[in-house]
Amino acid sequence: MKIILLAALALVACSKSEPAPAPVEAPKAAAAPAAAPEAAAPAGQSEKEKALANPYPNDLGPATLPEETLAAYPADVRKGYDLLVVKCAQCHTPSRPLNSRFDDADTWNRYVKRMMNKPGCVMTKAEAKVIWQFLSADSAKRKHGAGEAAWKAHRERLVADFKVKFPKRYEELKAADDL
């Protein structure tokens, strides 16, 4: 009886947590089956559900890039974007990597490898490499040089909006130096 009571209390406590953000609408091609649950996650919780329950400021940004931005990229870089919108959307919205604070090839290499090794990830090494190439090229173009000031302003807005919308999560990420 005590176990049932404790389980019921735990469910009530969990249900009072901050609501997950509404997913940003992604292109129809981004729809994919949910990933398999991770061992440490609650039973049945997909990678996408975990991502939505643990938002980042990036999630508040756009889930796609403007066509004029994409038109400036070579075809091989654009292919990486097209894969990102489909493959990465299996576990989180495309806005998470597109609006990420990460801005260099080495960091993107580490994160793409980390993501492709998550349970349920359906991405080949070749696809991961093409996505990494896109993220590296995109970061160089939008986050450095002529686009740097606009990028910094964009990130500041995302973080400020995030702080208002998710104050508890903001404090967690701030304490972890993960904003």
JOJO-V478265 format. One record per pair of residues at least 24 apart in sequence whose ideal C-beta (glycine too) atoms are under 10 Angstrom apart, sorted by sequence separation. I is the first residue (numbers start at 1). J is the second residue. D is the distance in whole Angstrom. If there is no record, write none. Layout:
I,J,D
I,J,D
//
This chain:
88,112,9
91,115,7
108,132,6
109,133,10
111,135,8
112,136,9
155,179,9
23,48,8
87,112,10
90,115,9
108,133,9
63,89,8
108,134,9
109,135,9
88,115,7
91,118,6
105,132,8
108,135,4
109,136,8
14,42,9
23,51,9
84,112,10
87,115,9
88,116,10
90,118,9
91,119,10
105,133,9
107,135,9
108,136,5
20,49,8
23,52,6
65,94,9
87,116,9
91,120,8
107,136,9
108,137,10
20,50,10
21,51,10
22,52,9
63,93,5
64,94,7
90,120,7
91,121,7
105,135,8
106,136,9
108,138,9
20,51,9
21,52,7
62,93,10
63,94,5
64,95,8
90,121,7
91,122,10
104,135,10
105,136,4
108,139,7
20,52,4
21,53,9
61,93,9
62,94,9
63,95,4
90,122,6
91,123,10
103,135,10
104,136,8
105,137,9
107,139,9
19,52,10
20,53,5
30,63,8
59,92,8
60,93,10
61,94,10
62,95,6
63,96,9
65,98,6
88,121,10
90,123,8
102,135,8
103,136,9
19,53,9
20,54,8
21,55,5
30,64,9
58,92,9
59,93,6
61,95,5
64,98,8
87,121,8
97,131,8
102,136,10
105,139,8
18,53,9
20,55,7
21,56,10
24,59,7
58,93,9
60,95,7
61,96,9
63,98,7
87,122,7
88,123,8
100,135,8
103,138,10
104,139,7
105,140,8
17,53,8
23,59,8
24,60,8
27,63,8
56,92,9
58,94,10
59,95,5
62,98,7
63,99,9
86,122,10
87,123,5
103,139,4
104,140,8
18,55,9
22,59,10
24,61,8
26,63,5
27,64,7
55,92,9
58,95,6
59,96,6
61,98,7
62,99,7
86,123,10
87,124,9
97,134,9
98,135,9
102,139,7
103,140,8
21,59,6
24,62,7
25,63,7
26,64,7
54,92,10
55,93,10
57,95,10
58,96,5
61,99,3
97,135,6
101,139,10
20,59,9
21,60,7
24,63,4
25,64,9
56,95,9
57,96,10
58,97,7
60,99,8
61,100,9
100,139,8
103,142,9
104,143,9
23,63,8
24,64,9
51,91,6
52,92,8
56,96,6
58,98,7
59,99,8
83,123,8
87,127,6
98,138,8
103,143,4
104,144,9
48,89,8
50,91,8
51,92,4
52,93,8
55,96,9
58,99,4
83,124,10
86,127,9
87,128,8
97,138,9
102,143,9
103,144,7
48,90,7
49,91,9
50,92,9
51,93,8
57,99,7
58,100,5
97,139,10
101,143,9
47,90,7
48,91,5
56,99,8
57,100,9
58,101,8
83,126,10
84,127,10
87,130,10
88,131,7
100,143,9
46,90,9
47,91,4
48,92,6
56,100,8
57,101,8
58,102,9
83,127,5
87,131,7
98,142,9
46,91,8
47,92,7
48,93,8
51,96,7
56,101,9
83,128,9
86,131,10
103,148,9
83,129,10
84,130,9
85,131,10
80,127,9
83,130,6
84,131,5
88,135,10
79,127,10
80,128,10
82,130,9
83,131,5
84,132,10
103,151,8
80,129,9
81,130,9
82,131,10
80,130,4
81,131,8
83,133,10
84,134,6
101,151,10
79,130,6
80,131,5
83,134,8
84,135,7
79,131,9
80,132,8
82,134,9
99,151,10
103,155,10
29,82,8
77,130,9
80,133,5
81,134,5
30,84,9
32,86,7
76,130,7
79,133,9
80,134,2
81,135,9
84,138,9
101,155,6
27,82,9
30,85,5
31,86,9
32,87,8
35,90,5
79,134,8
80,135,7
99,154,7
100,155,9
29,85,7
30,86,6
32,88,10
34,90,8
35,91,5
77,133,6
78,134,8
80,136,9
81,137,9
99,155,8
29,86,5
30,87,9
32,89,6
33,90,7
34,91,8
35,92,10
76,133,7
77,134,5
80,137,8
81,138,7
101,158,9
27,85,6
30,88,8
31,89,8
32,90,4
76,134,9
77,135,10
80,138,8
101,159,9
26,85,7
27,86,9
30,89,4
31,90,10
32,91,9
77,136,9
78,137,10
99,158,6
26,86,9
29,89,9
30,90,9
77,137,5
73,134,8
76,137,9
77,138,7
26,88,10
27,89,9
26,89,5
30,93,8
74,137,8
95,158,9
30,94,6
73,137,7
77,141,9
24,89,10
73,138,8
23,89,9
26,93,6
27,94,8
25,93,9
26,94,6
47,115,9
50,118,10
70,138,9
73,141,8
23,92,9
24,93,5
26,95,8
69,138,8
72,141,7
23,93,6
24,94,8
24,95,5
47,118,6
21,93,9
23,95,9
24,96,9
47,119,7
48,120,10
69,141,8
46,119,10
47,120,6
65,138,8
69,142,7
21,95,10
24,98,10
46,120,7
47,121,8
24,99,10
65,142,8
101,178,9
41,119,9
69,147,9
101,179,7
38,118,7
39,119,8
38,119,5
36,118,9
37,119,7
38,120,8
35,118,7
36,119,5
37,120,8
35,119,7
36,120,3
35,120,3
36,121,9
34,120,8
35,121,6
36,122,10
33,120,9
35,122,8
33,122,8
32,122,7
62,154,9
61,154,7
61,155,9
61,157,9
58,155,9
60,157,9
61,158,5
57,155,7
60,158,5
57,156,10
59,158,9
60,159,9
57,157,9
58,158,7
60,160,10
61,161,9
57,158,4
58,159,10
60,161,5
61,162,10
56,158,9
57,159,5
60,162,6
56,159,10
57,160,9
59,162,8
57,161,7
58,162,9
57,162,4
60,165,7
56,162,8
57,163,8
59,165,10
60,166,9
55,162,7
59,166,9
57,165,9
57,166,9
55,165,8
56,166,9
55,166,6
54,166,10
57,169,9
56,169,8
57,170,8
55,169,6
56,170,10
54,169,7
55,170,10
53,169,10
57,173,8
56,173,7
54,172,9
55,173,9
54,173,9
57,178,10
56,178,8
57,179,6
56,179,8
21,162,9
21,165,7
21,166,8
20,166,10
18,165,9
19,166,9
18,166,6
21,169,10
18,167,9
18,168,6
17,168,9
18,169,7
//
